[in-house]
């Protein structure tokens, strides 16, 4: 065998591995075999190449065998019929309106995926004898990368009635009408979880896919339709302002009809029933800019976005349903496609729209794409409710009840078929998304000027940030994502929120990076967890989940809240973060924890105030995520934060040299690194040289005794837990939370029995994760925080050169508490088992835990039962 043949077979075997892990489909693999090996070599060597699959994967072996037999059993008459059909098309349409995309020559070892790219015309072309003929057909047919399906003569039709000068469509419905379904079926066993791809099988960085994304808008193409064309399809855009990996957009192309993209703005529907502040000022401004960019993107591929403001009959509140009905009457559309949203009030709105339109004979389809996992499909069956609220429990539920596979991202189209007549829309400015106040003299206050300078609001901007992060910041993310003075985070959250970047695309590219950060991928699981909690508890944004904490004694001093909002608390780290939030609409996750801990644990202000401010000022404000995190930080969510950020010591971790504070609090720039986070300790001469005057150039501290405020917070929690003892488990000391009906049904095993769901869940209480310091404080409510052995205040450390003593104390405190909880749990299980089996109680230990007689440090202890063996 020549050396080149051996290398070619090596390439084929590598591609076969891609098929096995679900990143390549069988038809594409066979096409690459023909390209790399050639016609004759493929005919003789292909059965032996796939022979190992006959024992390892019988179903895949049978599929590849059938493709092989189908390909080499075609006659010359079949090929002649294909060439004749395509030549007739060229004769009828000598100057097609669609763009011609020159295919790149295929190099051995380079992975191309021709089965997942979507355009306005879909054609299957596995009939060709070799890959050169395939490229010629692709070039003449003007399709980027259709699926390699089987040639179907019955699916071929030419419209002889089409008027000259209009773009003609050669349609092969069998090729890709079931695109999404096929991906789901072929990858049903594949679940995109952490660590599901080992290092040898990790996907490439998807360079071909990104190149196709960039080529997607090279030509401005307008596919006008003839008067006899089918009725148009309404493509309803919401929070999915992208071309890449957009299932609803791909679904509209598969219908082979004109597509009318529309955006309907209904602020009342977005807000929902309670105080959600779903779309605050910063979010509205981002949405305005994103719509402006996306409109330009659609125009570049021959379409444009119709803006509408929700209207209603009479004086009623604007309704998306009413607006869609009017649009259906105006355009004659019989299908409406959109990507699903998962806020309970928006899902209720969408269900009503689907039902009402179907009654009028209009099909409405919703596609899953906003989360990796549909939150309404997550079940606790087989996992239980213990640990609910933690991301580990959520991921266990997803693994135990996998549901539909995540699949692979969809490539963007290069053109959209346009209707003959466009409906009448309104200018984007009339939606009032980027409203700016005016002074008395008529001048405009442009409060978003810094936000506009800080961000690229386009879909290309999202992919540019992702590429930059995967080439640089990802390598520091695992250990230094908390640094506020360095760009170690991705800053992709606003793009995810508005759908300019899909979570599936992000996950796929993250898994293909050279450094595969598990912590970064885990953030997507946190995002899905937040939406799952919101579906279980629709009042999550305004109502505390733990009943006792509703009676907490909060501070009513509004001046403290205003100082926190404006970044004038007198604590430089907190002030720098809040000023960054106001000017740019964003701060990293670590700094959000810092400012939240300061508001709740030290200022004693209710978490709802922080939630509402974040919703109004964050460009990535997400109801589900913000509500879950503020509830957890406010001590009343499903998962207690087992830490409290200290407003001074936390700087050792996130800003050890003071660079972050100097950037956002320039009045402190001349203070030394050691004192910049506590300027009140600077000598008067140092303050004079730095130009710092408290109360003038920099505010005085609004509170001075942090330890006293922290102790008061703990005592308040202990008092309400004692007052509402019925919501505290006497055995474990954990808080009890009323279960929602959906979880009660799953716990009772009723969720799959003829659709039976428990209608009332208030009488079912579940012990949830509770901070250890709260359990200890319950025994002595008047004790101060310093005497609590489970004090949750984190001691900061310098991440690059960690303080070893502080690191050891942190690890010791955490490890000791975990070991203590585990030992208690084991004792309870042993006691319960003996009681159920009628066995005598287990013998008690011979003594309390004692220190090791020969230990050289004060932390080494041994269990009490083992002490006697040392004597």
Secondary structure by P-SEA (a helix, b strand, c coil): ccaaaaaaaaaaaaaaaaaaaccccaaaaaaaaaaaccaaaaaccccccccccccccaaaaaaaaaaaaaaaaccaaaaaaaaaaaaaaaaacccccbbbbbbccccccbbbbcccccccbbbbccccccaaaaaaaaaaaccccccccccccccccccccccccccccccccccccaaaaaaaaaaccccccccccccccccccaaaaaaaaaacccccccccccccccbbbbbcccccccccccaaaaaaaaaccbbbbbbbbbccccccccccccccaaaaaaaaaaaaaaaaaaaaacbbbbbbcccccccccccaaaaaaaaaaaccccbbbbbbbccaaaaaaaaaaaaaaaaacbbbbbbcccccccccccccccccccccccaaaaaaaaaacccccccbbbbbbcbbbbcccccccccccccccbbbbbcccccccccaaaaaacccccaaaaaaaaaaaaaccccccccccccccccccccaaaaaaaccccaaaaaaaaaacccccaaaaaaaaaaaaaaaaaaacccccccccccccccccccccaaaaaaaaacccccaaaaaaaaaaaacccccaaaaaaaaaaacccccccaaaaaaaaaaccccccaaaaaaaaaaaaccccccccbbbbcccccccccccccccccccccccccccccccccccccaaaaaaacccccccccccccccaaaaaaaaaaaaaaaaaaacccccccccbbbbbbcaaaaaaaacccccccccccccccbbbbccccaaaaaacccccccccccccccbbbbccccccaaaaaaaaaaaaaaaaaaaaaaaaaaaaaaaaaaacccccccccccccccccccccccccccccccccc
